[in-house]
Amino acid sequence: MAGFLPVTDSRSSSHTHSAALSEKKAKAELKIADKNYADFVDMFAFFHPGVCRELNDKMALRLLPLSDEFQMAALKDRCERLLVNVLKKTPMVNRASKGPPTHKNRRDNTPEILLKCIKAADQGNSSVLLNQCIKMFSSPEIALKDLKASSEISDTTKSKIFETRMDAASNKLSRMANELDREKHEKEMLKKQLVDRQIKYAENILGPVHEFSRNDFKDVRLFGRGMMKSDKGDL
């Protein structure tokens, strides 16, 4: 008895195969919301052996949060080191310019690069960059109004900056108080040395001066100016 092979519908088989491919393709796709395509291209380009790109500050600001989120430690370290060096080389206080100040160059504006760096450090959990930003914000010459108005910087980071600014101001006042105390002490010592010299000078001429106390010796100082007299004439 001859065997019979099952007859299959080619259209049904093709439909099944197409459905399987669509399902496989859907599973292979990873949708990432709230991310920029160009940022991803730049990020993966640093790990492609056939692509050579130079990292600059603008790119580092964009890639630092991404490298932290996707745990790319080598790229994150490069971004951190580059941005820290940029901050160290950037003057934080705008120089006075002739004519009316523009909004961009007003002296009470926080430097733009500092705001961008602290935002990237905040979003990228970068303690290295954040510490450098906080250190620079501790200077009283850096305005805080733009920092306060920013909604992209966390309240925790803002609190750290405000605390650092207060600590810096407190330390400065303490140093000034210590300096005043030191100057006051030096002045008292100089005054004491001057009185001791005048007493010694008077004793060399008149003998021991028992009737004068240090508090009353201000009149004896006139002796050094040739204004004291004795029964024997001018002294």
DRENTI-667429 format. One line per 3 residues: their letters; for each residue x, y, z of N, C-alpha, C. Coordinates in pm, 1 decimal, padded with zeros to 6 digits. Each point is the difference from the previous one (the first is absolute). Layout:
<logus>
A> X,Y,Z,X,Y,Z,X,Y,Z; ...
</logus>
This chain:
<logus>
MAG> 00084.7,-00118.6,00000.0,-00084.7,00118.6,00000.0,00088.1,00123.3,00000.0; -00024.9,00079.5,-00094.4,00087.2,00117.7,-00013.0,-00033.5,00100.6,00107.6; 00106.0,00061.0,00053.9,-00019.4,00102.6,00103.3,-00035.3,00134.5,-00061.8
FLP> -00067.6,00080.3,00078.8,-00039.9,00132.3,-00045.7,00064.4,00106.9,00087.6; 00058.3,00100.2,-00057.5,00057.6,00111.4,00074.4,-00106.5,00105.3,00025.0; -00001.1,00060.4,00118.0,-00101.0,00103.9,00027.3,00021.2,00120.3,-00089.9
VTD> -00108.0,00049.4,-00050.3,00006.3,00116.3,-00088.3,-00017.0,00126.3,00084.5; 00091.6,00092.0,-00015.0,-00005.7,00124.6,00078.4,-00024.2,00117.1,-00092.9; -00067.7,00097.6,00052.7,-00028.7,00121.5,-00075.5,00121.3,00091.1,00006.8
SRS> 00055.3,00032.1,-00117.7,00120.8,00084.2,-00002.7,-00027.1,00138.0,00055.9; -00119.0,00049.7,-00019.9,-00033.4,00132.4,00050.5,-00003.7,00001.9,00151.3; -00054.7,-00110.5,00058.8,-00004.8,-00009.1,00146.3,00139.7,-00009.7,00058.8
SSH> 00087.2,-00075.0,-00063.7,00137.9,-00015.0,00047.8,00074.6,00132.4,-00006.4; -00020.3,00071.9,-00109.3,00066.7,00129.3,-00016.2,-00047.8,00099.2,00105.0; -00129.0,-00005.1,00028.7,-00055.8,00091.2,00101.0,00056.3,-00030.9,00138.1
THS> 00012.3,-00128.8,00030.6,00055.0,-00041.1,00130.0,00145.0,00044.5,00014.8; 00078.0,-00019.4,-00106.5,00141.1,00039.1,00002.9,00015.9,00151.5,00016.4; -00085.2,00074.2,-00071.8,00005.0,00145.9,00009.2,-00036.0,00047.6,00140.9
AAL> -00100.9,-00068.2,00059.9,-00039.4,00035.3,00136.2,00111.6,-00028.6,00098.5; 00071.7,-00111.1,-00020.8,00111.5,-00035.4,00089.1,00112.0,00102.5,-00010.2; 00029.0,00041.9,-00124.6,00103.7,00101.1,-00018.0,-00038.4,00132.6,00064.3
SEK> -00126.7,00037.4,-00013.5,-00046.0,00125.1,00060.1,00009.8,-00004.9,00151.5; -00035.9,-00116.0,00055.7,00008.6,-00015.2,00145.7,00145.0,00005.9,00047.0; 00090.2,-00065.5,-00075.3,00142.0,00000.6,00034.3,00057.6,00140.8,-00009.4
KAK> -00040.8,00073.8,-00104.1,00048.1,00136.3,-00019.5,-00050.7,00090.7,00111.1; -00125.3,-00021.4,00040.7,-00056.9,00081.6,00107.0,00073.2,-00024.0,00130.3; 00036.6,-00127.2,00023.7,00073.5,-00031.1,00122.9,00141.7,00055.5,-00003.4
AEL> 00059.1,00011.7,-00119.2,00137.6,00048.4,-00011.7,00009.8,00151.5,00015.0; -00109.6,00070.0,-00024.1,00001.5,00144.7,00009.6,-00011.3,00044.2,00145.1; 00080.6,00098.8,00035.1,-00003.3,00056.3,00133.6,-00033.8,00148.3,-00011.2
KIA> -00116.6,00034.7,00045.5,-00043.7,00138.5,-00006.9,00047.0,00075.3,00124.4; 00071.0,00109.6,-00022.8,00051.5,00082.4,00109.3,-00062.8,00137.7,-00011.3; -00083.2,00032.3,00094.2,-00070.2,00128.6,-00003.9,00086.5,00110.9,00058.5
DKN> -00030.0,00121.2,-00039.1,00065.7,00119.6,00054.6,00150.2,00000.1,-00023.4; 00044.2,-00057.4,-00109.2,00142.6,-00001.0,-00032.6,00018.9,00053.7,-00140.7; 00115.7,00061.7,-00022.1,00030.3,00058.7,-00130.0,00080.6,-00099.0,-00083.9
YAD> -00042.2,-00019.5,-00123.4,00067.6,-00096.2,-00087.3,00145.4,00038.5,-00022.6; 00025.3,00129.6,-00023.1,00137.4,00045.3,-00026.3,00090.3,-00026.3,00120.1; -00054.2,00012.0,00120.1,00080.0,-00026.9,00119.7,00042.1,-00146.5,00005.9
FVD> -00092.0,-00088.6,-00037.9,00033.4,-00142.6,-00000.9,00106.4,-00031.5,-00105.1; -00010.8,00063.7,-00115.2,00100.3,-00022.4,-00104.7,00137.8,00043.7,00049.3; 00005.9,00116.7,00064.4,00128.2,00048.4,00052.4,00052.3,-00091.7,00109.7
MFA> -00088.8,-00049.4,00084.0,00042.8,-00085.4,00110.5,00060.1,-00131.2,-00051.3; -00068.0,-00066.1,-00092.0,00050.3,-00127.7,-00050.2,00119.6,00017.6,-00093.2; 00015.5,00118.9,-00056.6,00113.4,00023.7,-00089.2,00132.9,-00010.9,00074.0
FFH> -00000.3,00028.8,00130.6,00124.4,-00006.6,00077.0,00044.8,-00143.9,00024.8; -00088.9,-00096.7,-00026.0,00036.3,-00139.8,00020.4,00013.9,-00076.0,-00131.8; -00019.0,00071.4,-00110.1,00015.1,-00064.3,-00130.6,00145.4,00014.3,-00045.6
PGV> 00066.5,-00110.7,-00030.4,00142.7,00006.7,-00036.3,00026.1,00075.4,-00129.7; -00101.4,00010.7,-00084.5,00021.3,00066.4,-00128.1,-00035.0,00147.0,00001.0; -00041.6,00052.1,00115.8,-00040.2,00140.8,00009.6,00091.2,00071.3,00098.4
CRE> 00048.2,00114.4,-00040.9,00087.8,00080.1,00087.2,-00061.6,00138.2,00016.6; -00046.3,00028.2,00120.9,-00061.1,00129.0,00027.5,00068.8,00065.2,00119.0; 00016.6,00129.7,-00011.4,00062.7,00074.7,00109.3,-00108.3,00051.0,00094.5
LND> 00016.8,-00027.8,00127.0,-00097.5,00041.8,00100.1,00021.8,00147.1,00034.0; -00106.8,00079.4,-00009.5,00009.5,00140.4,00039.4,-00097.3,00026.7,00114.3; 00001.3,00123.5,00049.7,-00080.1,00030.0,00118.2,-00150.2,-00012.2,-00027.5
KMA> -00046.0,00044.3,-00116.6,-00142.6,-00009.0,-00031.6,-00046.4,-00145.7,-00006.2; 00083.2,-00084.4,-00059.1,-00034.8,-00140.6,-00010.0,00004.6,-00067.5,00137.3; 00098.5,00038.8,00080.6,00013.5,-00058.9,00133.6,-00119.2,00034.5,00088.5
LRL> -00053.1,00120.1,-00014.1,-00117.5,00039.9,00077.7,-00120.8,-00086.7,-00034.1; -00011.0,-00040.7,-00127.5,-00113.4,-00082.1,-00042.5,00019.2,-00147.0,00035.2; 00125.6,-00047.1,-00007.9,00025.3,-00143.0,00016.7,00021.1,-00043.0,00144.4
LPL> 00031.9,00094.5,00088.4,00023.4,-00038.5,00139.7,-00123.3,-00065.5,00063.2; -00119.3,00060.1,-00009.8,-00117.3,-00067.8,00057.2,-00029.5,-00135.2,-00065.4; 00018.5,-00009.9,-00132.0,-00025.4,-00125.4,-00070.3,00099.1,-00108.3,00042.2
SDE> 00126.6,00036.5,00009.9,00101.7,-00098.5,00037.1,-00023.3,-00052.7,00140.6; -00055.1,00083.5,00087.7,-00032.5,-00046.9,00134.5,-00121.7,-00092.0,-00002.4; -00101.5,00037.9,-00076.0,-00123.5,-00078.8,-00005.1,00024.1,-00138.6,-00058.1
FQM> 00086.7,-00009.6,-00101.3,00025.3,-00128.6,-00064.8,00131.6,-00063.4,00045.6; 00052.8,00051.9,00111.7,00115.1,-00060.8,00068.1,00122.4,-00015.0,-00090.3; 00030.7,00104.5,-00072.3,00120.4,00003.4,-00082.6,00106.8,00079.1,00074.7
AAL> 00068.7,-00068.4,00089.9,00091.0,00065.5,00094.2,00115.6,00071.3,-00069.8; 00054.4,-00060.1,-00104.7,00115.7,00060.4,-00068.4,-00038.9,00133.2,-00064.0; -00114.2,00003.7,-00065.4,-00045.8,00123.9,-00063.6,-00035.8,00104.4,00106.0
KDR> -00060.6,-00042.9,00107.6,-00035.9,00093.1,00107.7,00124.7,00064.5,00059.8; 00104.6,-00080.3,00018.4,00124.9,00052.8,00055.3,00061.5,00103.9,-00093.5; -00003.7,-00024.5,-00129.3,00053.6,00096.6,-00097.0,-00078.3,00130.7,00003.7
CER> -00131.0,-00011.8,00007.6,-00084.2,00120.8,00005.5,00028.7,00080.2,00126.2; 00013.9,-00067.2,00111.5,00024.8,00067.1,00127.4,00133.6,00075.2,-00003.2; 00105.3,-00068.6,-00045.0,00132.5,00063.0,-00001.3,00002.8,00120.1,-00093.3
LLV> -00064.5,-00011.6,-00116.1,-00000.6,00111.8,-00094.7,-00073.7,00120.7,00057.6; -00115.2,-00021.5,00060.3,-00080.2,00111.2,00051.5,00065.1,00065.1,00121.8; 00064.9,-00077.7,00084.6,00071.3,00056.7,00115.0,00112.6,00091.3,-00048.3
NVL> 00073.2,-00044.4,-00102.0,00107.4,00082.7,-00055.0,-00054.3,00127.6,-00064.5; -00115.0,-00011.0,-00065.4,-00061.7,00118.8,-00059.9,-00036.3,00101.1,00107.8; -00056.1,-00046.7,00110.4,-00037.4,00090.0,00109.3,00121.7,00068.9,00060.6
KKT> 00107.3,-00074.5,00016.3,00120.2,00056.7,00061.1,00062.0,00109.3,-00087.1; -00018.7,-00008.6,-00131.2,00060.2,00096.6,-00091.6,-00092.5,00116.9,-00033.6; -00126.5,-00008.9,00039.7,-00097.3,00102.7,-00036.2,-00009.2,00105.9,00109.2
PMV> 00018.6,00129.4,-00032.7,-00018.8,00105.5,00101.1,-00145.4,00005.1,00042.6; -00021.9,00000.9,00130.9,-00135.9,-00005.0,00051.7,-00063.6,00137.0,00018.9; 00078.7,00107.1,-00008.7,-00053.0,00134.9,00019.3,00016.9,00076.7,-00129.6
NRA> -00107.9,00056.7,-00050.6,00007.2,00077.0,-00124.2,00075.3,00130.1,00021.9; 00091.0,00029.8,-00090.1,00074.0,00125.2,00009.6,-00088.9,00118.1,-00036.6; 00025.6,00109.0,00065.9,-00079.4,00120.2,-00028.3,00028.6,00046.8,-00142.4
SKG> -00104.4,00030.5,-00072.4,00015.7,00045.7,-00137.5,-00056.5,00140.2,-00014.3; 00044.3,00068.1,-00104.2,-00046.7,00136.3,-00023.2,-00144.3,-00003.0,-00051.0; -00073.7,00104.5,00034.3,-00137.8,00009.6,-00044.9,-00093.9,-00075.4,00090.7
PPT> -00129.9,00006.0,-00027.2,-00098.9,-00068.2,00085.0,00015.9,-00150.7,-00008.6; -00014.6,-00071.0,00110.5,00018.5,-00145.6,-00002.0,-00114.4,-00069.3,-00072.5; 00033.3,-00099.0,-00079.0,-00102.2,-00080.8,-00064.9,-00045.4,-00108.3,00096.4
HKN> -00111.9,-00065.4,-00033.2,-00050.4,-00104.5,00089.7,00100.9,-00113.5,00012.9; 00065.4,-00034.8,-00110.0,00091.5,-00113.5,00001.2,00123.2,00028.6,00083.5; 00045.8,00124.1,00002.4,00124.8,00033.4,00067.7,-00018.6,00079.7,00127.4
RRD> -00120.0,-00001.6,00055.8,-00021.1,00070.6,00126.1,00083.7,-00065.4,00109.3; 00053.7,00081.8,00088.2,00085.6,-00052.0,00105.9,-00078.3,-00083.1,00102.2; -00133.5,00019.3,00007.3,-00078.1,-00076.4,00096.0,-00058.6,-00127.4,-00061.0
NTP> 00045.2,-00038.5,-00119.9,-00041.7,-00125.3,-00061.5,00097.0,-00110.9,00038.5; -00055.5,-00116.7,00032.6,00085.2,-00115.3,00023.3,00059.2,-00045.3,-00133.6; 00130.6,-00029.5,-00006.5,00059.5,-00045.9,-00125.7,-00076.7,-00118.8,-00057.7
EIL> -00030.0,00005.4,-00127.3,-00084.2,-00100.1,-00065.1,00060.0,-00139.1,00008.0; 00133.0,-00010.2,-00017.3,00063.8,-00131.4,00001.0,-00012.2,-00064.7,00137.6; 00000.7,00080.2,00106.0,-00012.0,-00054.6,00135.0,-00139.8,-00057.2,00023.1
LKC> -00101.9,00069.6,-00046.8,-00136.5,-00050.4,00012.6,-00019.0,-00129.5,-00079.7; 00057.2,-00005.1,-00121.0,-00013.5,-00119.9,-00082.8,00072.7,-00118.4,00063.1; 00116.1,00025.8,00057.0,00077.6,-00108.4,00061.4,-00069.5,-00055.8,00123.4
IKA> -00055.6,00087.7,00082.0,-00065.0,-00049.6,00121.4,-00129.1,-00072.9,-00033.3; -00065.1,00039.7,-00107.9,-00118.7,-00072.6,-00046.5,00038.8,-00139.9,-00047.4; 00106.7,-00009.6,-00080.1,00046.1,-00130.0,-00049.4,00048.3,-00088.5,00114.7
ADQ> 00070.0,00060.2,00096.1,00049.0,-00076.0,00115.2,-00115.5,-00051.4,00084.6; -00102.8,00082.3,00013.4,-00118.3,-00038.8,00077.4,-00073.1,-00114.9,-00066.7; -00018.9,00008.7,-00130.9,-00073.1,-00103.7,-00073.0,00083.0,-00126.7,-00019.5
GNS> 00134.1,00017.1,-00006.8,00087.4,-00113.9,-00023.7,00062.5,-00058.9,00124.6; -00045.6,00044.4,00118.3,00052.9,-00053.3,00126.5,00153.0,00003.7,00004.1; 00054.6,00112.8,-00041.4,00145.6,00015.1,-00005.4,00047.6,00079.0,00121.4
SVL> 00051.5,-00070.2,00099.3,00049.8,00068.1,00120.2,00125.3,00081.3,-00029.9; 00081.2,-00046.7,-00095.5,00123.9,00071.5,-00034.6,-00031.7,00138.2,-00055.4; -00087.5,00004.2,-00098.3,-00036.7,00128.2,-00061.5,-00082.7,00085.2,00095.1
LNQ> -00088.0,-00063.7,00076.1,-00085.5,00074.3,00092.7,00083.3,00069.6,00107.3; 00100.1,-00068.4,00052.2,00086.1,00059.7,00102.7,00075.6,00120.6,-00054.4; 00044.7,-00008.8,-00125.9,00069.5,00113.2,-00061.3,-00094.6,00118.4,-00016.8
CIK> -00123.8,-00027.6,-00040.4,-00099.0,00107.7,-00015.6,-00031.8,00064.8,00134.0; -00019.7,-00080.6,00102.2,-00031.6,00053.1,00133.2,00116.0,00082.9,00053.0; 00120.7,-00045.4,-00024.8,00118.5,00074.8,00042.7,00003.3,00138.3,-00064.9
MFS> -00034.6,00007.5,-00127.0,00002.0,00128.2,-00070.5,-00116.5,00088.3,00043.6; -00112.8,-00060.6,00031.4,-00115.7,00076.1,00048.0,00023.8,00056.7,00139.7; 00097.6,-00050.1,00072.5,00027.0,00051.0,00134.9,00057.3,00141.3,-00002.5
SPE> 00047.9,00042.5,-00117.2,00053.3,00135.5,-00012.5,-00113.7,00101.6,00006.7; 00013.0,00103.1,00083.1,-00106.4,00102.0,00008.0,-00014.9,00081.4,-00127.6; 00096.3,-00010.6,-00091.0,-00008.3,00074.2,-00125.7,-00094.1,-00066.7,-00100.6
IAL> -00039.0,-00124.1,00025.1,-00089.8,-00071.1,-00088.7,-00144.1,00024.8,00044.6; -00080.7,00055.1,-00089.8,-00140.0,00029.0,00033.2,-00079.9,-00129.6,00010.4; -00102.9,00002.3,00084.9,-00082.2,-00117.7,00023.0,-00139.9,00011.3,-00059.9
KDL> -00032.3,00115.5,-00058.3,-00137.9,00021.0,-00044.8,-00039.3,-00096.8,-00111.1; 00089.8,-00028.4,-00093.6,-00032.0,-00093.4,-00108.5,-00012.2,-00143.2,00052.4; 00079.2,-00032.1,00100.2,-00008.9,-00132.7,00061.3,-00134.6,-00017.5,00069.5
KAS> -00041.7,00101.4,00073.9,-00128.5,-00007.3,00070.2,-00115.4,-00015.0,-00097.9; 00008.5,00067.3,-00114.1,-00110.4,00000.2,-00096.9,-00005.6,-00127.4,-00083.4; 00107.7,-00078.8,-00000.3,00004.5,-00118.6,-00085.1,-00085.9,-00111.7,00058.6
SEI> -00084.5,-00057.6,-00084.2,-00083.4,-00113.7,00040.8,00063.0,-00132.6,-00040.2; 00114.8,00004.3,-00067.9,00066.0,-00121.1,-00047.3,00106.2,-00050.6,00095.7; 00023.9,00073.5,00107.7,00097.8,-00039.1,00100.8,-00075.9,-00038.0,00126.7
SDT> 00033.9,-00112.8,00058.4,-00074.9,-00052.3,00113.8,00015.7,00089.1,00123.2; -00099.8,-00007.9,00087.8,00003.9,00076.9,00124.5,00114.4,-00047.1,00090.0; 00032.8,-00128.5,-00008.7,00111.3,-00052.8,00080.2,00131.4,00065.8,-00038.7
TKS> 00023.5,00012.5,-00130.2,00122.9,00063.8,-00047.5,00001.0,00148.4,00035.9; -00113.8,00066.4,-00014.7,-00007.8,00140.8,00037.6,00031.5,00018.3,00148.5; -00051.6,-00089.1,00083.4,00025.2,00009.5,00144.8,00149.0,-00014.6,00030.4
KIF> 00066.2,-00092.4,-00069.5,00144.5,-00017.4,00021.0,00075.5,00127.0,-00035.6; -00040.2,00063.8,-00109.0,00067.4,00123.2,-00043.3,-00022.3,00111.6,00100.7; -00124.0,00016.7,00047.5,-00030.1,00105.5,00096.1,00074.9,-00022.7,00131.9
ETR> 00008.2,-00126.3,00043.9,00072.1,-00031.5,00123.5,00149.4,00029.8,-00016.1; 00053.8,-00035.0,-00116.6,00142.5,00026.8,-00025.5,00026.9,00149.3,-00002.2; -00090.3,00076.6,-00059.4,00016.1,00146.2,-00004.3,-00003.7,00058.2,00141.9
MDA> -00091.1,-00048.2,00083.6,-00009.7,00048.5,00137.7,00123.9,-00037.9,00080.6; 00048.6,-00122.2,-00020.0,00121.9,-00043.7,00070.4,00119.6,00085.2,-00041.5; 00008.9,00030.3,-00129.1,00110.7,00082.1,-00049.2,-00005.9,00140.2,00060.0
ASN> -00121.2,00056.6,00007.3,-00016.0,00133.6,00058.6,00034.3,-00001.9,00149.0; -00042.6,-00105.6,00069.6,00029.1,-00012.1,00142.8,00150.2,-00013.3,00025.0; 00066.5,-00079.7,-00082.4,00145.0,-00016.3,00014.0,00073.2,00131.7,-00026.4
KLS> -00049.2,00076.0,-00096.7,00062.2,00128.7,-00030.4,-00014.0,00096.7,00116.8; -00118.2,00002.8,00062.2,-00021.0,00086.8,00116.3,00088.1,-00042.9,00116.8; 00016.0,-00129.5,00017.5,00085.9,-00050.6,00107.3,00145.1,00040.8,-00021.7
RMA> 00046.0,-00008.8,-00125.0,00137.0,00041.0,-00030.3,00019.1,00149.7,00024.6; -00099.8,00079.6,-00036.7,00008.2,00144.0,00022.7,00003.2,00032.1,00148.7; -00081.8,-00072.3,00079.7,-00000.2,00022.2,00145.1,00134.1,-00037.8,00061.3
NEL> 00057.4,-00111.1,-00045.4,00131.7,-00041.6,00050.6,00107.8,00100.9,-00037.8; -00010.6,00054.8,-00119.7,00097.3,00100.6,-00044.0,-00009.8,00127.1,00083.4; -00121.8,00041.2,00032.1,-00018.9,00118.3,00084.5,00054.5,-00024.1,00140.5
DRE> -00024.1,-00118.8,00053.7,00052.7,-00033.1,00133.6,00152.3,00001.2,-00000.9; 00059.5,-00053.3,-00106.9,00145.9,-00002.7,-00008.9,00057.4,00142.6,-00007.3; -00063.7,00085.7,-00080.4,00046.2,00138.7,-00011.0,-00016.3,00074.2,00132.8
KHE> -00109.3,-00027.9,00070.3,-00021.9,00063.1,00130.0,00106.9,-00043.0,00099.4; 00033.5,-00128.8,-00001.2,00104.6,-00051.0,00090.0,00135.6,00061.7,-00033.0; 00031.3,00011.3,-00129.5,00126.8,00060.5,-00039.7,00006.0,00146.7,00042.1
KEM> -00111.3,00069.7,-00009.8,-00004.7,00139.6,00039.7,00023.4,00015.0,00149.9; -00058.9,-00087.9,00081.2,00020.7,00002.7,00144.4,00144.6,-00029.0,00035.3; 00060.0,-00094.1,-00071.0,00140.2,-00033.0,00025.8,00090.7,00116.4,-00035.5
LKK> -00026.5,00067.7,-00112.8,00080.8,00115.8,-00037.3,-00015.5,00112.7,00101.8; -00120.8,00018.7,00048.6,-00024.1,00103.9,00100.8,00077.1,-00030.4,00127.4; -00001.7,-00124.9,00042.5,00072.6,-00041.0,00120.4,00150.5,00020.0,-00017.5
QLV> 00053.2,-00036.5,-00118.3,00143.7,00018.8,-00025.1,00038.1,00147.7,00002.6; -00088.8,00085.4,-00054.4,00027.4,00143.3,00000.1,00004.1,00055.3,00142.0; -00094.3,-00040.0,00084.6,-00002.7,00045.9,00139.4,00123.3,-00048.4,00073.6
DRQ> 00039.0,-00125.2,-00022.9,00118.8,-00054.7,00066.2,00125.5,00078.5,-00038.6; 00012.5,00039.3,-00124.7,00115.5,00078.0,-00044.0,00002.5,00137.5,00065.8; -00116.7,00060.3,00008.7,-00005.3,00133.0,00059.6,00032.2,-00003.7,00149.3
IKY> -00047.6,-00103.6,00068.9,00032.8,-00014.1,00142.6,00150.0,-00021.3,00018.1; 00056.2,-00086.1,-00082.7,00142.7,-00026.8,00010.1,00081.9,00125.8,-00028.5; -00043.5,00079.3,-00097.8,00069.6,00123.3,-00033.2,-00006.9,00100.6,00115.7
AEN> -00117.6,00007.8,00062.9,-00015.9,00092.1,00113.2,00082.5,-00044.2,00118.7; 00006.3,-00130.2,00025.3,00077.4,-00051.1,00113.4,00149.0,00022.5,-00020.0; 00046.3,-00003.5,-00123.1,00141.2,00026.3,-00025.4,00036.5,00144.5,00033.7
ILG> -00095.3,00090.8,-00011.6,00026.1,00140.8,00028.7,-00034.1,00036.4,00144.3; -00116.8,-00045.6,00048.5,-00049.2,00041.1,00131.5,00023.0,-00103.3,00108.0; 00042.2,-00121.2,-00036.6,00004.0,-00107.3,00096.9,-00131.6,-00075.6,-00005.0
PVH> -00015.2,-00099.3,00089.5,-00123.7,-00079.3,-00000.3,-00123.1,00089.0,00016.9; -00097.4,-00021.7,-00082.6,-00121.8,00080.1,00005.2,-00105.5,-00082.6,00073.4; -00004.3,00021.0,00137.0,-00092.1,-00079.3,00080.3,-00137.6,00065.3,00009.5
EFS> -00001.3,00132.0,-00014.3,-00126.2,00069.0,00024.1,-00096.0,-00008.5,-00119.2; 00047.0,-00055.1,-00110.3,-00086.7,-00009.6,-00118.1,-00041.9,-00145.3,-00023.9; -00122.8,-00016.2,-00027.1,-00048.7,-00129.8,-00046.0,-00006.6,00003.3,-00152.6
RND> -00021.4,-00112.2,-00058.3,-00006.9,-00002.9,-00145.9,-00118.4,00081.4,-00051.0; -00108.0,-00001.7,00074.2,-00116.3,00075.9,-00044.2,00022.8,00150.2,00008.7; 00086.0,00042.0,00094.8,00026.4,00143.3,00015.9,00120.2,00046.4,-00079.2
FKD> 00065.3,-00090.9,-00069.6,00125.4,00036.8,-00063.7,-00019.5,00081.6,-00127.0; -00122.5,00024.6,-00037.7,-00020.7,00078.4,-00120.7,00057.3,00139.8,00012.1; 00006.3,00056.0,00126.1,00059.2,00132.1,00017.1,00151.6,-00005.4,-00011.6
VRL> 00057.7,-00115.3,00041.2,00145.2,-00012.1,-00006.1,00048.1,-00001.8,-00144.4; -00085.9,-00038.9,-00093.4,00040.5,-00003.7,-00140.3,00037.2,00138.4,-00051.6; -00049.3,00102.3,00068.8,00037.1,00135.6,-00040.8,00149.3,00025.4,00020.9
FGR> 00056.3,-00080.9,00087.8,00142.0,00017.6,00027.3,00082.1,-00021.3,-00126.1; -00038.8,-00096.0,-00076.4,00075.2,-00029.9,-00121.2,-00006.9,00112.2,-00100.7; -00089.9,00093.9,00017.1,-00012.5,00111.1,-00093.6,00067.3,00127.1,00054.6
GMM> 00069.9,-00012.3,00114.5,00069.1,00115.2,00056.5,-00092.0,00096.8,00069.8; -00118.0,-00046.3,00045.5,-00096.2,00091.7,00060.3,-00007.3,-00016.0,00151.7; 00074.5,-00095.9,00059.9,00002.3,-00015.0,00145.3,00115.0,00083.8,00057.6
KSD> -00019.6,00055.6,00116.5,00100.3,00083.8,00065.2,00024.0,-00047.6,00140.5; 00109.5,00031.9,00056.6,00032.2,-00032.3,00140.9,00049.2,00125.8,00066.7; 00029.1,-00012.5,00131.1,00048.4,00115.0,00075.3,00136.3,00047.5,-00051.1
KGD> 00069.5,-00088.9,-00066.7,00134.2,00033.1,-00049.2,-00005.1,00056.2,-00142.3; -00119.4,00013.6,-00051.6,-00010.2,00054.7,-00136.9,-00062.3,-00101.4,-00093.2; 00018.4,00023.7,-00126.9,-00057.0,-00092.3,-00098.9,00065.4,-00134.7,00006.7
L> -00073.6,-00103.7,-00014.6,00055.1,-00135.2,-00000.8,00010.5,-00047.9,-00142.5
</logus>
